[in-house]
């Protein structure tokens, strides 16, 4: 059941009220204690060889936390967690309703741009002949943020038009950028919690690409009406025939939200199973749940898939996190029975690793005649559940993996989300350790492609389609 019911763990916060422990020093020490006790990779990551370095970083963080406020504590915690180089571990502000007033007060004094959406549209209309391509109204992929970007002197300022009205309110400045020649440079970009960074950026038509923060799309001035009508969720799977023999299946996400769409496409599109050559483009697919790729497995199957399992570190905190899954009202009775059985196993193994998911072998009744050849395209943003698919795909004689190595976020998984005693902080960490370890570590290494595609290649699909070994 790996990464099925366990994927639900991140939905449950261990919520406690604000209390006297809401100071950075106490909160950091509690975070440190939780990692040292509950993180299944601690003994792998802190060794005799680097113990002194770990202690040095920890001592530095303890000293810094003594003088930091609640918001300033987060980068101290994150810097300390960075020692472990685990993409499943992180800390941030808990958006629970009990913290709303604190959050709004915290960010209310940030820089503002006193421009309404109506006045911005008027400016864009009046200056349409001399607008820069960065100026306009933009939305991110999830449509969570709607921002305006306007040039002020030599600087482009991006400000909130619509967001969550919690971390971000209308008028607050989200980004600043500059332009030299035809190239743009991000001067500062504030994340959800208003921490600054300077990611790379690129403007291509109506798309603004911000590294680590996804694609943003200009909705005003927008594309022609025909293109607007065709707009859809960019994370939905899609399919098209490239020629008589070749089909392209693009899957940007394996999140639970898209599982039904993936299943429907694979099941109901006969050309997918009927093509001689199937290209599966997984670039930028950061994972989700293993259910997301279940329907793909018969298409690539040539011999039994050997799957390495995982063991959970059975500490009190980890066991309680698994018990909380039972609070989910949408959990079926059969799934609750599975969870109860797993909890009983953890309780019987308290203080040790418990192999909830042993190594397994998956067999299908037949090898499908089509597709005869499957090409899987990956890059450095492929992570987590996508990497679980790649571990299976590389066992098939039909499959060739193209592109660049995956992210490497697979050694420790089944993350839980909890709060510290100061419920201002939400903490996410993995609870299980892959049976691939210690023989084949993949974190921050990734799964290597069979055929590497260099940065000089612009059209990866064309490269794969015409590739001859």
N, C-alpha and C positions, 0 to 999 in steps of 0.2 A: 504493500500500500504506500510505498515511498512517494512523497510529494503529491499525494492526493488529499486525504484528510489533513495531513500535516501542513499543507499549504494554507489551511484555514487558521493556523496558529497566529499569523500576523494580524488577524482581525481583532484580537482581544488584548485590551490594555488592562493591566493590573492597576486600576485607578484608586488613588488615595488622595485625601484632601491636602491642601497646602498646609504646611506646618512649620514649626520652628527650625526644622532641618534645612530650610530653603536658603542655604548659603553655599557658595561654590566649594569651599573647603570640604564640608561634610559630603556634598553630592559627589565630588570627584573621588573621595575615599570609598564611598559606597559603590560607585561604578567600578573602581579598581577591584574591590572585593568580589563583585559579581563576576567579573571577567576571570579572575584567578580561580574562582570556585566552579563556575558553570560553563565556561567556554571549552568545547571539546578539543580545540587546537592549542590550548595553552602550553601543555607539556611538549608539543611539537615545535612551537614557535619560540619558547624561552628555554634555551639550552645552556649547558656549561660554557659553550663558546661565546654566547652573547649575553649571559646573565648580567655582567657588569654594565653593558650598554643599556639593558632594560632597566636596571636599578638607577642609572644616571638619568634616563628619560623620566622615570617615575618621580625621582626626587625633584627634578626641575618642575614637573607638573604640580607636585604638592606645594611647592613654594609659590608658584604663579597663582594657584587657586586660592591662596590665602588672601590675595588682594583683589580678586576679580568679582564683578557683579554677576547677576544671574545670566544675562545675555553674553557677557564676555567669557563666561565659564565654558560655553559650548566649543569655541575653537581650541581651548586648552584640552578638553576631553577628546575632541576629534584628533588633535595632534598626537595625543598619547595612544589612541586607538590605532593610528596609522602605523605604529610599530608592527602590528600583527598582519598588515596587508591583506585584510579579509574584506571582500566586497559585500558580504552579508552582515557586516557589523557597522553600526552607526548610532549616533545620538543626535537628538534635536528637540525642538519645542513640542510638547504634547498639546494638540489643538482641542482638548476636551473642553466642554462648556465652562467648567469651573475656572479655566484659565483665560477666557475671552477678554475680560476687562484688563487683566495684566498685559496680555499681548497687544491690545489696541493702544494702551498707554505707552508701552515700550517703544512702539514704532511711530507714534503720532508726531514726533518732532523731526522726522526725516525731511529731506529736501522735497519741496512741492513745485509743481508747474501749474499755475492758475489758468488752465485752458480747458474749457469744456469740449465735449465731442462736437457739439453744434458749431462752436467757434472755430475748432480745428478744421471741420469740413468746409466752412466758409473760407478759411485761409487757403486750403488746398484747391478749392475751385477758383479763387481769385488769382492764384499764382500757378495755375496748371501748366503754363507754357515754360516755366523756369524751375519747376520742382526737381529736386534730386530724387533718384529712384528709391532712396531709403525713406523719404518722407511719406507719411500716410498712416493708415490705421492697420494694425497687424494683430493676428491671433496666433497663439501657439497650437500645436497639433491637437491637444485635448480641449481647446477652446476655454481653458481655465482663465487665461490672461487675454485681455483685449487692451492693447496699448496704442497710444499715438506717438509718432516720432516726428519731430519738427526741428528744423535747423535754426539755431540761435547763434548768430555770428559764424564762427568756424566749427562749432560743435553741434552735433546732433543729440537731442535730448529725447529719450523715450520715457513716457509717463503713463501711469495707469488710467485707463478709461473704465474698465470693469474687471474685477477679480473676485476674491473671496470675502471682501469687506471685513477681514479679520487681520491677516498678516499684511494685506495690501488694500489700501483705500484709494478711491479716485483722486488723481492729482499727484500721487507720490511718484517720485522719479525712480525708474527701474534701471535705466542704462544711460550711458554717455558714450558717444563714438565720434571718431574723426575720420577724415578722408584725405588721402594723398594720391593725386592722380586718379586712377580708377579703383584704387584699393582702399578698403575700409579697415579701421583698427578700433577694436573695443577698448575704450579707456577705463570703463568700469561697468560691471554687470552685477546686480544684487540678486542673490538667490531668494528662496521663499522667506528665509529668516534674516534677510537684509545683510548677509555677509558678502563682501565684494570679491570679484575675481575678474580676470581679463581674458576670457576665452577667445579663440579665433572666431572670426565671423566672415560671411561671404553673402553677397546679394546677387541672386541670379533670377532676373525677371520678377515674378511675384513671390519668390521664396527667399527668406532670410535664414541662413543656416548658422546656428550658434553652437559651437562644439560643446558637448556635454549637456546642452540644454535643448537639443532637437531643432526641428524645422519650425519656422514661423511663416505665416502666409498673409500677404497683403490683401485685405478685403476692401480697402478704399484708398486711392482709386483702384478699382478691381479689374479683373480680367473681363473680356467680353461676356455677355449674358450666357452664350452657349457653354462656355467653360465653367461659369458659375453653376449652371444646372448640373454639370457632370461632377461637381465637387463631392467628395465623400470622405469618410473617416480614413485617414492615411494608414491606419494600422489594420484595416480590414484585409483579409487575404484576397488575392486576385489571380486570374488565370487567362492566358491567351495562347493561341496557336501561333508559332513563329513561322512554320512551314509545314509541309505534309508530314514530316517525320518528327518534328521537334515541338514540344510544348513547354511553356514557362509557367511555373507556379510560384507566386511571390507570397511569403508569409512573414510579415513584419513583427508579429508578436504571437507568443503562445500563452498570453494571459487567459485566465478563465473566461473573461468577457468574450473572447473570440473563438473559443473552442467549438461552439455550435456552428459558427460560420465556416470554420476550417473543415469540420466533419461534413457539412452539407456540400461544400464545394468538391471535396475529394470523392464523396459518395455519388453525387448527382451529375458530375461532369465526365461523361464517358471518354472524352478525348484525353483526360489525364492518364487513365489506365490503358488507353489504346495507342498512345504514342510510342514510337520506337525509342526516342530520346526525351527524357523528362529532365528539365532543369528546375531545381528548387532553390530559389533565391532567399536566403535567410539573413542577409546583411542587416545589421543593426537590431536584430531580434534579441532582446536582452533576457528572454525567458518567460516564465509564467508557471505553468503546471505541465506535468508529463502527459496529462490527458489531451493536451493540445496537439500532440503529434501521433497519437495512438492509431489514427486511420491511415497514416503514411507508412506505417511499418510493413503491411502486406505488400505494398508497391516495391519496396526495396529488398525484400527478404530473399536470401539465397541459401542460408543455412541458419541453424539455431542461434539466436542472439544470447550471448552470455552477458549477464548484467551483474555488476558488482553491487552489493548491498551497502548498508550503513548501520552504524551503531550509535545509540543515543547515550550521552553521559547522564546517568540517572541521579542527578542531584535533587534536593528538595525543590528548588526554584523551577528546574526543568520539568519535574513531575507535575507541579502545580500548573504550569503553563499548558501542559497537555490535558490536564483535567478540565481546564477552562474551556476547551473546545466543546465540551458537552453542553455548555450554556447556549450554543448556537441553536436558535429555534428552527432553523431551516435544515438542520442535520437529520438525515433519515434514521429510522430505528436501527436498520442494519448497520449503518456507518457508526452509530453510537455504540453498538455492540463491539465493533472492531476497535474503537477508541478505548472502551473499557478494558478489553483484553490487553491492549498495548500498555495501558496504565498499570494494570496488575503485574505485567512483566517488569516494568520499570521499578515498581515498588519492591519487587522481589530482588532486584539487582541494585538497590540503593547504594550509592557511592562508587559504582563501577560502570563500565560501558555495557550496555545491553543491546544486543544485535536484534533490533526490531525488524530489520529488513535483511534477511540473509541473501547471499549470492543466489542468483536464479538463472534459469535458462528458459527462454521463450521460443516456442516452436509453432509454426503454422503448418497447415495440412498440405500446402502446395507452394511451388515457386511459380509466380505468375509469368506467362510468356512475354507480357508487355507491362511496363516499359522494359526494353532490353538493356538500356543504359540510363543511369541516373547521375546527373551532375549536381552537386550541392555547393552553393556559393556562400562563403562566410567571410567575416572580417573581425576586427578587434572588439566590436561591440556585441558580439554573440556571447551570451553568458548563461549560466545557471541551467535551466531546463533545456535550453537550446543545445547546450553542451552534452546533456544526457542523450539527446537525439543523435548527436554526432558520434558519441561512443558506440551507439548501435550501428549507425550508418557505415562507419569505417570497417565493420565486420562483414559487410556485404560485397560480393564480387561484382555486383552491378554498379556500385557507387564509386565515384571519384570526387574527392573534396577539393574545391578550387578556392583561391583567394588568399587570405592572410590569417594568421593564427587567431583563435578565439581569445576571449578576455582571460579566462582562467578563474572561474568563480564556482567551484564545484567540490572541492575537498571537504568543506564543512557547509552543511546546509540545514534545511528544515528550521528556518529562523522563527523566533518568537519575538513579540513586541510587548514590552512591559514598561512600567514607569519606575523611577526611583522613589525613595520615600518623599522627596520633594516632587510632587506630581507635575511640576513645570517641565520636567525632562522625560522624554520618551526614549527608550533604549532598545535597539534591535540587535539580536545576536543569534548565531546558529547553535543548534543543540546536537547535531549529529556529525559523525566523522565517517567519511567514505572508506569502504574496504579496499579501494585502490591504493590507499596508503599502507605502509610507507613506500611501496615499490614504485608507484607511478604518481607522484605529486603533479597536480595540474594548476593549482592556484597561482595566478600571475605568470603562468607559463603558457597555458592554453593548449588547445588541440591543434596540431599542425596540419595544414592542407597537404594533399598529395601533389598538387600543382600550385605553385605560388603565383599570384598575379601582382605584378609590381605597380608602384604608384604612378608609373608613366602610362599605364593602360587606362584609357578613359572609359571605354564601353566594355564592361566586364561580361555582359551577356553575349555580345558578339564574339568576344575572345573565347568563351566557353563553347559556344555553338560551333565555331570553326576549328576548335582545338583538335589536333591530330597527335597522338602519342608517338 
